[in-house]
Amino acid sequence: MKNIGKLGSEKEFIFSLYLKKYPKVLEKEISLKLSNIQLEVPLGRKKIDYLSISKSRRLTVIVENQLTPSDKYHLDDKIMPILYSTRVDYESSSINNGQKRDAFL
């Protein structure tokens, strides 16, 4: 039996592949034209799910896909270390423990 975390990572990677193949889906949501799309880019000991550039706005865009319910630990562990260096678009279907999304941001 596979580890649940591993299964989640596989689904998130598949979703990242989808976003790379069809960038207009994400571009429409964030109102930016993206180029130089890369997946699973190392950043220290972590990996960024989706990294791209908006040349017109001179922005590095990082997307962390979280397809399972998220929680404060995930935000602190994955998102906060990169938050100060670039724009972060965080996607999650829901947040665990009934906490409000704005409690994290």
PyMOL commands that place a pseudoatom at each C-alpha (Angstrom):
pseudoatom trace, name=CA, resn=MET, resi=1, chain=A, elem=C, hetatm=0, pos=[0.000, 0.000, 0.000]
pseudoatom trace, name=CA, resn=LYS, resi=2, chain=A, elem=C, hetatm=0, pos=[1.338, 3.433, -0.949]
pseudoatom trace, name=CA, resn=ASN, resi=3, chain=A, elem=C, hetatm=0, pos=[1.940, 6.204, 1.543]
pseudoatom trace, name=CA, resn=ILE, resi=4, chain=A, elem=C, hetatm=0, pos=[-0.925, 8.760, 1.546]
pseudoatom trace, name=CA, resn=GLY, resi=5, chain=A, elem=C, hetatm=0, pos=[1.550, 11.659, 1.327]
pseudoatom trace, name=CA, resn=LYS, resi=6, chain=A, elem=C, hetatm=0, pos=[3.166, 10.040, -1.700]
pseudoatom trace, name=CA, resn=LEU, resi=7, chain=A, elem=C, hetatm=0, pos=[-0.222, 9.629, -3.395]
pseudoatom trace, name=CA, resn=GLY, resi=8, chain=A, elem=C, hetatm=0, pos=[-1.006, 13.278, -2.751]
pseudoatom trace, name=CA, resn=SER, resi=9, chain=A, elem=C, hetatm=0, pos=[2.343, 14.282, -4.234]
pseudoatom trace, name=CA, resn=GLU, resi=10, chain=A, elem=C, hetatm=0, pos=[1.665, 12.211, -7.355]
pseudoatom trace, name=CA, resn=LYS, resi=11, chain=A, elem=C, hetatm=0, pos=[-1.747, 13.841, -7.841]
pseudoatom trace, name=CA, resn=GLU, resi=12, chain=A, elem=C, hetatm=0, pos=[-0.246, 17.289, -7.333]
pseudoatom trace, name=CA, resn=PHE, resi=13, chain=A, elem=C, hetatm=0, pos=[2.481, 16.531, -9.864]
pseudoatom trace, name=CA, resn=ILE, resi=14, chain=A, elem=C, hetatm=0, pos=[-0.125, 15.385, -12.393]
pseudoatom trace, name=CA, resn=PHE, resi=15, chain=A, elem=C, hetatm=0, pos=[-2.040, 18.615, -11.766]
pseudoatom trace, name=CA, resn=SER, resi=16, chain=A, elem=C, hetatm=0, pos=[1.176, 20.607, -12.289]
pseudoatom trace, name=CA, resn=LEU, resi=17, chain=A, elem=C, hetatm=0, pos=[1.703, 18.768, -15.598]
pseudoatom trace, name=CA, resn=TYR, resi=18, chain=A, elem=C, hetatm=0, pos=[-1.821, 19.784, -16.595]
pseudoatom trace, name=CA, resn=LEU, resi=19, chain=A, elem=C, hetatm=0, pos=[-1.126, 23.432, -15.711]
pseudoatom trace, name=CA, resn=LYS, resi=20, chain=A, elem=C, hetatm=0, pos=[2.089, 23.321, -17.721]
pseudoatom trace, name=CA, resn=LYS, resi=21, chain=A, elem=C, hetatm=0, pos=[0.370, 21.816, -20.770]
pseudoatom trace, name=CA, resn=TYR, resi=22, chain=A, elem=C, hetatm=0, pos=[-2.563, 24.239, -20.519]
pseudoatom trace, name=CA, resn=PRO, resi=23, chain=A, elem=C, hetatm=0, pos=[-1.050, 27.450, -19.070]
pseudoatom trace, name=CA, resn=LYS, resi=24, chain=A, elem=C, hetatm=0, pos=[-4.083, 29.517, -20.075]
pseudoatom trace, name=CA, resn=VAL, resi=25, chain=A, elem=C, hetatm=0, pos=[-6.039, 27.890, -17.208]
pseudoatom trace, name=CA, resn=LEU, resi=26, chain=A, elem=C, hetatm=0, pos=[-3.710, 29.410, -14.617]
pseudoatom trace, name=CA, resn=GLU, resi=27, chain=A, elem=C, hetatm=0, pos=[-3.106, 32.603, -16.599]
pseudoatom trace, name=CA, resn=LYS, resi=28, chain=A, elem=C, hetatm=0, pos=[-6.843, 33.310, -16.558]
pseudoatom trace, name=CA, resn=GLU, resi=29, chain=A, elem=C, hetatm=0, pos=[-7.018, 32.828, -12.772]
pseudoatom trace, name=CA, resn=ILE, resi=30, chain=A, elem=C, hetatm=0, pos=[-4.060, 35.049, -11.923]
pseudoatom trace, name=CA, resn=SER, resi=31, chain=A, elem=C, hetatm=0, pos=[-4.390, 37.531, -14.819]
pseudoatom trace, name=CA, resn=LEU, resi=32, chain=A, elem=C, hetatm=0, pos=[-0.769, 37.101, -15.915]
pseudoatom trace, name=CA, resn=LYS, resi=33, chain=A, elem=C, hetatm=0, pos=[0.828, 35.735, -19.077]
pseudoatom trace, name=CA, resn=LEU, resi=34, chain=A, elem=C, hetatm=0, pos=[3.330, 33.041, -18.062]
pseudoatom trace, name=CA, resn=SER, resi=35, chain=A, elem=C, hetatm=0, pos=[6.484, 31.757, -19.743]
pseudoatom trace, name=CA, resn=ASN, resi=36, chain=A, elem=C, hetatm=0, pos=[9.507, 29.576, -18.912]
pseudoatom trace, name=CA, resn=ILE, resi=37, chain=A, elem=C, hetatm=0, pos=[7.347, 27.128, -16.943]
pseudoatom trace, name=CA, resn=GLN, resi=38, chain=A, elem=C, hetatm=0, pos=[9.321, 24.643, -14.844]
pseudoatom trace, name=CA, resn=LEU, resi=39, chain=A, elem=C, hetatm=0, pos=[8.122, 21.894, -12.513]
pseudoatom trace, name=CA, resn=GLU, resi=40, chain=A, elem=C, hetatm=0, pos=[9.675, 20.463, -9.337]
pseudoatom trace, name=CA, resn=VAL, resi=41, chain=A, elem=C, hetatm=0, pos=[12.367, 23.139, -9.107]
pseudoatom trace, name=CA, resn=PRO, resi=42, chain=A, elem=C, hetatm=0, pos=[14.718, 22.739, -6.122]
pseudoatom trace, name=CA, resn=LEU, resi=43, chain=A, elem=C, hetatm=0, pos=[14.692, 25.571, -3.571]
pseudoatom trace, name=CA, resn=GLY, resi=44, chain=A, elem=C, hetatm=0, pos=[16.983, 24.665, -0.700]
pseudoatom trace, name=CA, resn=ARG, resi=45, chain=A, elem=C, hetatm=0, pos=[15.749, 21.337, 0.684]
pseudoatom trace, name=CA, resn=LYS, resi=46, chain=A, elem=C, hetatm=0, pos=[12.266, 21.826, -0.797]
pseudoatom trace, name=CA, resn=LYS, resi=47, chain=A, elem=C, hetatm=0, pos=[10.897, 21.644, -4.318]
pseudoatom trace, name=CA, resn=ILE, resi=48, chain=A, elem=C, hetatm=0, pos=[8.624, 24.187, -5.935]
pseudoatom trace, name=CA, resn=ASP, resi=49, chain=A, elem=C, hetatm=0, pos=[5.679, 22.525, -7.715]
pseudoatom trace, name=CA, resn=TYR, resi=50, chain=A, elem=C, hetatm=0, pos=[5.362, 25.104, -10.496]
pseudoatom trace, name=CA, resn=LEU, resi=51, chain=A, elem=C, hetatm=0, pos=[7.688, 27.984, -11.295]
pseudoatom trace, name=CA, resn=SER, resi=52, chain=A, elem=C, hetatm=0, pos=[7.170, 30.451, -14.118]
pseudoatom trace, name=CA, resn=ILE, resi=53, chain=A, elem=C, hetatm=0, pos=[7.875, 34.000, -15.181]
pseudoatom trace, name=CA, resn=SER, resi=54, chain=A, elem=C, hetatm=0, pos=[5.560, 36.856, -16.064]
pseudoatom trace, name=CA, resn=LYS, resi=55, chain=A, elem=C, hetatm=0, pos=[7.817, 38.886, -18.347]
pseudoatom trace, name=CA, resn=SER, resi=56, chain=A, elem=C, hetatm=0, pos=[5.361, 41.751, -18.718]
pseudoatom trace, name=CA, resn=ARG, resi=57, chain=A, elem=C, hetatm=0, pos=[5.161, 42.278, -14.937]
pseudoatom trace, name=CA, resn=ARG, resi=58, chain=A, elem=C, hetatm=0, pos=[8.729, 41.102, -14.205]
pseudoatom trace, name=CA, resn=LEU, resi=59, chain=A, elem=C, hetatm=0, pos=[7.472, 38.616, -11.649]
pseudoatom trace, name=CA, resn=THR, resi=60, chain=A, elem=C, hetatm=0, pos=[8.516, 35.146, -10.684]
pseudoatom trace, name=CA, resn=VAL, resi=61, chain=A, elem=C, hetatm=0, pos=[5.347, 33.137, -10.102]
pseudoatom trace, name=CA, resn=ILE, resi=62, chain=A, elem=C, hetatm=0, pos=[5.409, 30.097, -7.824]
pseudoatom trace, name=CA, resn=VAL, resi=63, chain=A, elem=C, hetatm=0, pos=[2.435, 27.789, -7.463]
pseudoatom trace, name=CA, resn=GLU, resi=64, chain=A, elem=C, hetatm=0, pos=[2.264, 25.271, -4.625]
pseudoatom trace, name=CA, resn=ASN, resi=65, chain=A, elem=C, hetatm=0, pos=[-0.479, 22.749, -5.388]
pseudoatom trace, name=CA, resn=GLN, resi=66, chain=A, elem=C, hetatm=0, pos=[-2.210, 21.245, -2.370]
pseudoatom trace, name=CA, resn=LEU, resi=67, chain=A, elem=C, hetatm=0, pos=[-5.050, 19.012, -3.537]
pseudoatom trace, name=CA, resn=THR, resi=68, chain=A, elem=C, hetatm=0, pos=[-5.814, 17.562, -0.118]
pseudoatom trace, name=CA, resn=PRO, resi=69, chain=A, elem=C, hetatm=0, pos=[-7.091, 19.677, 2.802]
pseudoatom trace, name=CA, resn=SER, resi=70, chain=A, elem=C, hetatm=0, pos=[-4.404, 22.035, 3.992]
pseudoatom trace, name=CA, resn=ASP, resi=71, chain=A, elem=C, hetatm=0, pos=[-3.445, 23.170, 7.471]
pseudoatom trace, name=CA, resn=LYS, resi=72, chain=A, elem=C, hetatm=0, pos=[-1.163, 25.625, 9.240]
pseudoatom trace, name=CA, resn=TYR, resi=73, chain=A, elem=C, hetatm=0, pos=[1.747, 23.143, 9.273]
pseudoatom trace, name=CA, resn=HIS, resi=74, chain=A, elem=C, hetatm=0, pos=[1.689, 22.923, 5.463]
pseudoatom trace, name=CA, resn=LEU, resi=75, chain=A, elem=C, hetatm=0, pos=[1.651, 26.691, 5.144]
pseudoatom trace, name=CA, resn=ASP, resi=76, chain=A, elem=C, hetatm=0, pos=[4.493, 27.123, 7.635]
pseudoatom trace, name=CA, resn=ASP, resi=77, chain=A, elem=C, hetatm=0, pos=[6.574, 24.303, 6.136]
pseudoatom trace, name=CA, resn=LYS, resi=78, chain=A, elem=C, hetatm=0, pos=[6.040, 24.842, 2.398]
pseudoatom trace, name=CA, resn=ILE, resi=79, chain=A, elem=C, hetatm=0, pos=[4.771, 28.341, 1.796]
pseudoatom trace, name=CA, resn=MET, resi=80, chain=A, elem=C, hetatm=0, pos=[6.323, 30.675, 4.356]
pseudoatom trace, name=CA, resn=PRO, resi=81, chain=A, elem=C, hetatm=0, pos=[9.970, 29.876, 3.459]
pseudoatom trace, name=CA, resn=ILE, resi=82, chain=A, elem=C, hetatm=0, pos=[9.406, 31.197, -0.075]
pseudoatom trace, name=CA, resn=LEU, resi=83, chain=A, elem=C, hetatm=0, pos=[6.811, 33.864, 0.664]
pseudoatom trace, name=CA, resn=TYR, resi=84, chain=A, elem=C, hetatm=0, pos=[9.299, 36.665, 1.180]
pseudoatom trace, name=CA, resn=SER, resi=85, chain=A, elem=C, hetatm=0, pos=[11.096, 36.189, -2.119]
pseudoatom trace, name=CA, resn=THR, resi=86, chain=A, elem=C, hetatm=0, pos=[8.273, 36.159, -4.663]
pseudoatom trace, name=CA, resn=ARG, resi=87, chain=A, elem=C, hetatm=0, pos=[4.542, 36.131, -5.379]
pseudoatom trace, name=CA, resn=VAL, resi=88, chain=A, elem=C, hetatm=0, pos=[2.913, 32.919, -4.167]
pseudoatom trace, name=CA, resn=ASP, resi=89, chain=A, elem=C, hetatm=0, pos=[-0.360, 31.568, -5.524]
pseudoatom trace, name=CA, resn=TYR, resi=90, chain=A, elem=C, hetatm=0, pos=[-1.612, 28.993, -3.038]
pseudoatom trace, name=CA, resn=GLU, resi=91, chain=A, elem=C, hetatm=0, pos=[-4.333, 26.600, -4.146]
pseudoatom trace, name=CA, resn=SER, resi=92, chain=A, elem=C, hetatm=0, pos=[-6.146, 24.214, -1.828]
pseudoatom trace, name=CA, resn=SER, resi=93, chain=A, elem=C, hetatm=0, pos=[-9.554, 22.609, -2.018]
pseudoatom trace, name=CA, resn=SER, resi=94, chain=A, elem=C, hetatm=0, pos=[-10.094, 23.145, 1.725]
pseudoatom trace, name=CA, resn=ILE, resi=95, chain=A, elem=C, hetatm=0, pos=[-8.343, 23.727, 5.048]
pseudoatom trace, name=CA, resn=ASN, resi=96, chain=A, elem=C, hetatm=0, pos=[-8.349, 21.212, 7.910]
pseudoatom trace, name=CA, resn=ASN, resi=97, chain=A, elem=C, hetatm=0, pos=[-9.621, 21.844, 11.422]
pseudoatom trace, name=CA, resn=GLY, resi=98, chain=A, elem=C, hetatm=0, pos=[-12.392, 24.212, 10.341]
pseudoatom trace, name=CA, resn=GLN, resi=99, chain=A, elem=C, hetatm=0, pos=[-10.037, 27.188, 10.425]
pseudoatom trace, name=CA, resn=LYS, resi=100, chain=A, elem=C, hetatm=0, pos=[-10.644, 30.119, 8.150]
pseudoatom trace, name=CA, resn=ARG, resi=101, chain=A, elem=C, hetatm=0, pos=[-8.292, 30.695, 5.242]
pseudoatom trace, name=CA, resn=ASP, resi=102, chain=A, elem=C, hetatm=0, pos=[-7.543, 34.271, 6.404]
pseudoatom trace, name=CA, resn=ALA, resi=103, chain=A, elem=C, hetatm=0, pos=[-6.227, 32.890, 9.704]
pseudoatom trace, name=CA, resn=PHE, resi=104, chain=A, elem=C, hetatm=0, pos=[-3.206, 31.650, 7.758]
pseudoatom trace, name=CA, resn=LEU, resi=105, chain=A, elem=C, hetatm=0, pos=[-2.506, 34.654, 5.558]
for i in range(1, 105): cmd.bond("trace and resi %d" % i, "trace and resi %d" % (i + 1))
show_as sticks, trace
zoom trace
